[in-house]
């Protein structure tokens, strides 16, 4: 067995990497685009296990300085803002993590012939390699971001053995698309939600929708809309760049699409999505908040994505993390994710264990916490 840690995904053959991740939209090409996007504040790493000349397991990761107030809100957020004004360095801590700040889950892949015992052994070797890297680089915090609840037994075994403990992350919202039409979908919702959605959809007549495979001519406007949306976000870990959007859209298999929303000749919203034969994955949505509120743009985009799934025979609309209560109202189910972590310094780790409840994401934010344009 050979466990390696590389600083570019190009250290792995594209087809060999993708063979470990059947039907995964965030595959070698996606992470290659992320790597070349120049996201500020991140160093990318990739871990792999070779046995008998074959890649048997792999997982992406990253290094960053983690702001301890990233997931805080309310009174705790006000406290940390006061600390930041006086001593900003106290809130930053070096972190190395499996997963990705722009990945839906921590993508841990195995060769198709791996059984449960092999998966546990190989995952343990990957986590051990991560711990070794943290020790050599003197990185304090070790984590696994968005470990899927579907693999909870595996993560619990290997992370528990490495001394990591878990707390809830943000769940992934999934809508199973079993509808013949949009009317069929609306009929599946509760009466008040159905009435509310029909009212919001009256704005559809004023908005022109354009699905694109190229966005170079509108990239500047997309970045303006993205930054406006980012500025209103409660929790953020990363800031995307124009190179991210352009790179993801250059997928040679044309699996990346961008739905654009127009009032006359003005772009007021966009939605970057990925798709394969099964799933439409909603990556990033941005909009002009004044126009978005007036035209219920979040809900128009939701219905447009459901329509796209129905029209193209896709079985699942994956709308990602956040706005959990609203997505439940719109018929989604939630798949749990977990954050596993520990600090290498035992004293500091005990402090984190004592206060970790303050750093947890809220499991289901109330509708009153939605951005104003979404709440229209």
C-alpha positions as CSV (number, residue, x, y, z in Angstrom):
1,X,0.0,0.0,0.0
2,X,1.3,3.5,-0.9
3,X,-0.5,6.5,0.5
4,X,0.3,9.8,-1.3
5,X,-0.6,13.4,-0.8
6,X,-0.4,15.6,-4.0
7,X,-0.8,19.3,-4.5
8,X,-2.5,19.0,-7.9
9,X,-5.2,16.7,-9.1
10,X,-3.0,16.3,-12.3
11,X,-1.0,13.9,-10.2
12,X,-3.9,11.5,-10.8
13,X,-5.0,10.2,-14.2
14,X,-8.4,11.6,-14.9
15,X,-10.1,8.3,-15.9
16,X,-8.5,6.5,-13.0
17,X,-9.8,9.1,-10.5
18,X,-13.3,9.2,-12.1
19,X,-13.5,5.4,-11.9
20,X,-13.7,5.7,-8.1
21,X,-16.7,8.1,-8.3
22,X,-19.5,6.5,-10.4
23,X,-22.0,9.1,-11.6
24,X,-20.4,11.8,-9.6
25,X,-20.9,15.3,-11.0
26,X,-18.0,16.8,-9.0
27,X,-15.4,14.7,-10.5
28,X,-11.8,15.1,-11.7
29,X,-12.7,17.9,-14.2
30,X,-14.7,19.8,-11.6
31,X,-11.8,19.8,-9.0
32,X,-9.4,20.6,-11.8
33,X,-11.4,23.8,-12.5
34,X,-11.6,24.6,-8.8
35,X,-7.8,24.2,-8.5
36,X,-7.2,26.6,-11.4
37,X,-9.8,29.2,-10.2
38,X,-7.4,31.0,-7.9
39,X,-9.8,31.0,-4.9
40,X,-8.1,33.3,-2.3
41,X,-6.9,31.7,0.9
42,X,-6.9,28.0,-0.1
43,X,-4.3,25.4,-0.8
44,X,-5.6,22.3,-2.5
45,X,-4.5,18.8,-1.6
46,X,-5.5,15.3,-3.0
47,X,-4.9,12.0,-1.2
48,X,-4.8,8.6,-2.8
49,X,-4.0,5.0,-2.0
50,X,-2.3,2.7,-4.5
51,X,-2.2,-1.0,-4.2
52,X,-0.7,-3.4,-6.7
53,X,-0.2,-0.6,-9.2
54,X,-3.9,0.6,-9.1
55,X,-5.6,3.6,-7.5
56,X,-7.9,2.1,-4.9
57,X,-9.1,5.1,-2.9
58,X,-9.0,8.9,-3.2
59,X,-10.3,12.1,-1.7
60,X,-9.8,15.8,-2.2
61,X,-8.9,18.2,0.6
62,X,-7.7,21.7,1.4
63,X,-5.7,23.9,3.7
64,X,-6.9,27.3,4.9
65,X,-7.0,29.7,7.8
66,X,-10.4,29.0,9.3
67,X,-12.3,31.9,10.9
68,X,-13.9,30.7,14.1
69,X,-16.9,32.9,13.6
70,X,-17.7,31.5,10.1
71,X,-20.8,29.6,11.2
72,X,-21.9,31.9,14.1
73,X,-24.9,34.2,14.1
74,X,-26.8,36.3,16.6
75,X,-25.1,37.3,19.9
76,X,-22.1,35.1,19.3
77,X,-21.5,36.9,16.0
78,X,-21.5,40.3,17.7
79,X,-19.0,39.1,20.3
80,X,-16.6,37.8,17.6
81,X,-16.9,41.0,15.6
82,X,-15.9,42.9,18.7
83,X,-12.9,40.6,19.1
84,X,-12.0,41.0,15.4
85,X,-11.7,44.7,15.8
86,X,-9.2,44.4,18.6
87,X,-7.3,41.2,17.8
88,X,-8.3,39.7,14.5
89,X,-5.6,37.0,14.6
90,X,-7.3,35.4,17.6
91,X,-10.2,34.3,15.3
92,X,-8.1,32.6,12.7
93,X,-6.8,29.0,13.0
94,X,-4.8,26.9,10.5
95,X,-7.0,24.1,9.2
96,X,-6.5,21.1,7.0
97,X,-9.6,19.2,5.9
98,X,-10.8,16.5,3.7
99,X,-13.6,17.6,1.4
100,X,-13.9,20.9,-0.4
101,X,-15.3,24.4,0.4
102,X,-17.1,24.2,-3.0
103,X,-18.0,20.5,-2.9
104,X,-21.5,19.2,-2.0
105,X,-20.1,16.5,0.3
106,X,-16.6,15.1,1.1
107,X,-16.1,13.0,-2.0
108,X,-14.4,9.8,-0.8
109,X,-14.1,7.3,-3.6
110,X,-13.1,3.6,-3.8
111,X,-12.4,1.1,-6.5
112,X,-15.6,-0.7,-7.5
113,X,-14.3,-4.1,-6.2
114,X,-13.7,-2.7,-2.6
115,X,-15.8,-4.4,0.0
116,X,-16.7,-3.0,3.4
117,X,-13.5,-4.2,5.1
118,X,-11.4,-2.7,2.3
119,X,-13.2,0.6,2.4
120,X,-12.7,0.9,6.1
121,X,-9.0,0.0,5.8
122,X,-8.3,2.4,2.9
123,X,-10.3,5.3,4.5
124,X,-8.3,4.8,7.7
125,X,-5.1,5.1,5.7
126,X,-6.3,8.3,4.1
127,X,-7.2,9.9,7.4
128,X,-3.8,8.7,8.9
129,X,-2.1,10.4,5.9
130,X,-4.0,13.6,6.6
131,X,-3.0,13.6,10.3
132,X,0.7,13.0,9.3
133,X,0.5,16.0,6.9
134,X,-1.0,18.2,9.7
135,X,1.8,17.2,12.1
136,X,4.6,17.8,9.6
137,X,3.1,21.2,8.6
138,X,2.2,22.0,12.2
139,X,-1.4,22.7,11.3
140,X,-3.5,22.7,14.4
141,X,-7.0,21.8,13.3
142,X,-7.8,18.6,11.4
143,X,-11.2,18.1,9.9
144,X,-13.5,16.2,7.5
145,X,-16.0,18.7,6.0
146,X,-19.5,17.4,5.0
147,X,-19.0,13.7,5.6
148,X,-22.1,12.2,4.1
149,X,-24.6,10.6,6.5
150,X,-25.0,7.8,3.9
151,X,-21.4,6.7,4.9
152,X,-21.8,7.5,8.6
153,X,-20.7,4.1,9.8
154,X,-17.5,4.3,7.8
155,X,-16.7,7.9,8.9
156,X,-17.6,7.1,12.5
157,X,-15.1,4.2,12.5
158,X,-12.1,5.9,10.9
159,X,-12.6,9.4,12.3
160,X,-13.3,8.0,15.8
161,X,-10.1,6.0,15.6
162,X,-8.2,9.1,14.8
163,X,-9.6,11.0,17.7
164,X,-12.0,13.2,15.7
165,X,-15.4,14.0,17.0
166,X,-18.4,15.2,15.1
167,X,-21.1,17.8,15.0
168,X,-23.9,18.4,12.6
169,X,-23.2,20.2,9.3
170,X,-25.7,21.6,6.9
171,X,-27.8,18.9,5.2
172,X,-28.1,18.4,1.5
173,X,-31.6,19.0,0.0
174,X,-32.9,16.5,-2.6
175,X,-36.1,16.6,-4.5
176,X,-37.1,13.3,-6.1
177,X,-38.6,14.2,-9.4
178,X,-41.5,11.8,-10.1
179,X,-43.8,14.3,-11.8
180,X,-45.3,14.3,-15.3
181,X,-45.6,18.1,-15.3
182,X,-45.2,21.3,-13.2
183,X,-48.9,21.1,-12.4
184,X,-48.3,17.6,-11.1
185,X,-45.4,18.9,-9.0
186,X,-47.5,21.7,-7.6
187,X,-50.2,19.2,-6.7
188,X,-47.7,17.4,-4.5
189,X,-47.2,20.4,-2.3
190,X,-49.3,21.5,0.7
191,X,-52.3,23.7,-0.1
192,X,-50.8,26.9,1.3
193,X,-47.5,26.3,-0.4
194,X,-49.3,25.5,-3.7
195,X,-51.3,28.8,-3.5
196,X,-48.1,30.7,-2.6
197,X,-46.1,29.3,-5.5
198,X,-48.9,29.9,-8.1
199,X,-49.0,33.6,-6.9
200,X,-45.3,34.0,-7.2
201,X,-45.2,32.4,-10.6
202,X,-47.3,35.2,-12.1
203,X,-44.1,37.1,-12.4
204,X,-42.9,34.5,-15.0
205,X,-44.4,36.5,-17.9
206,X,-42.1,39.4,-17.4
207,X,-38.9,37.3,-17.1
208,X,-37.0,35.8,-20.1
209,X,-35.1,32.6,-19.3
210,X,-32.1,31.5,-21.3
211,X,-30.2,28.3,-20.7
212,X,-26.5,28.6,-21.7
213,X,-23.4,26.5,-22.2
214,X,-21.3,29.6,-22.6
215,X,-21.2,32.7,-20.3
216,X,-18.1,34.6,-21.4
217,X,-20.1,37.5,-22.7
218,X,-22.0,38.0,-19.4
219,X,-19.4,36.9,-16.9
220,X,-18.8,40.4,-15.6
221,X,-22.5,40.8,-14.9
222,X,-22.6,37.3,-13.3
223,X,-19.8,38.3,-10.9
224,X,-21.7,41.5,-10.0
225,X,-24.8,39.4,-9.1
226,X,-22.8,36.8,-7.3
227,X,-21.0,39.4,-5.1
228,X,-24.3,41.0,-4.3
229,X,-25.7,37.6,-3.2
230,X,-22.5,36.8,-1.3
231,X,-22.6,40.0,0.6
232,X,-26.0,39.0,2.0
233,X,-25.0,35.4,3.0
234,X,-25.1,34.5,6.7
235,X,-22.3,31.9,6.4
236,X,-19.5,31.8,3.9
237,X,-16.2,29.9,3.7
238,X,-15.0,30.8,0.2
239,X,-15.3,33.6,-2.3
240,X,-15.5,32.5,-5.9
241,X,-13.7,34.1,-8.8
242,X,-14.5,34.7,-12.5
243,X,-12.1,31.9,-13.3
244,X,-14.2,29.4,-11.2
245,X,-17.4,30.1,-13.2
246,X,-15.5,30.2,-16.5
247,X,-13.6,27.0,-15.7
248,X,-16.6,25.0,-14.6
249,X,-18.5,26.0,-17.7
250,X,-15.7,24.7,-19.9
251,X,-16.5,21.0,-19.0
252,X,-15.8,19.3,-22.4
253,X,-18.7,16.9,-21.8
254,X,-21.1,20.0,-21.6
255,X,-22.4,18.9,-18.2
256,X,-22.2,22.5,-16.9
257,X,-25.1,24.8,-17.7
258,X,-26.1,28.3,-16.6
259,X,-29.8,29.4,-16.5
260,X,-29.9,33.2,-17.0
261,X,-32.9,35.4,-16.1
262,X,-33.5,38.6,-18.0
263,X,-35.7,41.7,-17.7
264,X,-35.7,43.0,-21.3
265,X,-31.9,43.2,-22.0
266,X,-30.8,43.3,-18.3
267,X,-29.5,40.1,-16.6
268,X,-31.1,40.0,-13.2
269,X,-30.2,36.5,-12.1
270,X,-28.2,33.4,-12.9
271,X,-28.0,29.8,-11.7
272,X,-25.0,27.6,-12.3
273,X,-25.9,23.9,-12.4
274,X,-24.3,20.6,-13.3
275,X,-26.2,17.6,-14.7
276,X,-25.7,14.0,-15.7
277,X,-28.2,11.3,-16.7
278,X,-29.7,11.2,-13.2
279,X,-29.3,14.5,-11.4
280,X,-29.5,18.3,-11.8
281,X,-27.1,19.8,-9.2
282,X,-27.7,23.4,-8.3
283,X,-24.3,24.9,-7.6
284,X,-24.6,28.7,-7.3
285,X,-27.5,31.2,-7.6
286,X,-27.1,34.9,-7.8
287,X,-29.4,37.8,-8.4
288,X,-30.1,41.5,-8.3
289,X,-32.0,41.7,-5.0
290,X,-34.3,44.6,-5.9
291,X,-35.4,42.9,-9.2
292,X,-35.3,39.5,-7.6
293,X,-37.7,40.5,-4.8
294,X,-40.1,42.1,-7.2
295,X,-40.2,39.0,-9.5
296,X,-39.8,36.2,-7.0
297,X,-36.7,35.1,-8.8
298,X,-35.6,32.4,-6.4
299,X,-38.9,30.6,-6.8
300,X,-38.9,31.1,-10.6
301,X,-35.5,29.5,-10.7
302,X,-36.7,26.6,-8.5
303,X,-39.6,25.9,-10.7
304,X,-37.5,26.3,-13.9
305,X,-35.1,23.7,-12.5
306,X,-37.9,21.3,-11.7
307,X,-39.3,21.9,-15.2
308,X,-35.9,21.1,-16.7
309,X,-35.7,17.8,-14.7
310,X,-39.1,16.8,-15.9
311,X,-38.4,17.7,-19.5
312,X,-35.1,15.9,-19.6
313,X,-36.1,12.8,-17.6
314,X,-33.8,13.5,-14.6
315,X,-34.8,11.7,-11.4
316,X,-33.4,14.1,-8.8
317,X,-33.0,17.8,-8.3
318,X,-30.2,18.4,-5.8
319,X,-30.5,22.0,-4.5
320,X,-27.6,21.9,-2.0
321,X,-27.2,23.3,1.4
322,X,-29.0,26.1,3.3
323,X,-32.6,27.3,3.4
324,X,-33.5,23.9,4.7
325,X,-37.0,24.7,6.0
326,X,-38.0,26.4,2.8
327,X,-36.7,23.5,0.7
328,X,-38.7,21.1,2.9
329,X,-41.8,23.2,2.2
330,X,-41.1,22.8,-1.5
331,X,-41.1,19.0,-1.3
332,X,-37.4,18.2,-0.7
333,X,-35.9,15.7,1.7
334,X,-32.8,16.3,3.7
335,X,-29.7,14.1,3.7
336,X,-27.5,14.8,6.7
337,X,-23.9,15.8,6.6
338,X,-21.4,15.9,9.5
339,X,-18.3,17.8,10.4
340,X,-15.5,15.7,12.0
341,X,-12.7,17.6,13.7
342,X,-10.1,17.9,16.5
343,X,-7.2,20.2,17.4
344,X,-3.8,18.6,17.7
345,X,-3.2,20.5,20.9
346,X,-5.1,18.7,23.6
347,X,-5.8,21.8,25.8
348,X,-7.1,23.7,22.8
349,X,-9.1,20.7,21.7
350,X,-10.8,20.6,25.1
351,X,-11.8,24.2,24.8
352,X,-13.4,23.5,21.4
353,X,-15.2,20.5,22.8
354,X,-16.6,22.7,25.6
355,X,-17.9,25.4,23.3
356,X,-18.7,23.4,20.1
357,X,-22.4,23.9,20.4
358,X,-21.9,27.6,19.7
359,X,-20.2,26.9,16.4
360,X,-22.8,24.5,15.0
361,X,-24.8,25.4,11.9
362,X,-28.5,25.9,12.6
363,X,-30.2,22.8,11.4
364,X,-33.3,24.4,9.8
365,X,-33.3,28.2,9.6
366,X,-36.7,29.8,9.9
367,X,-38.2,31.5,6.8
368,X,-37.8,34.8,8.5
369,X,-34.0,34.3,8.1
370,X,-34.2,34.0,4.3
371,X,-32.7,36.8,2.2
372,X,-35.4,39.5,1.4
373,X,-35.5,38.5,-2.3
374,X,-36.1,34.9,-1.4
375,X,-38.8,35.8,1.0
376,X,-40.8,37.7,-1.7
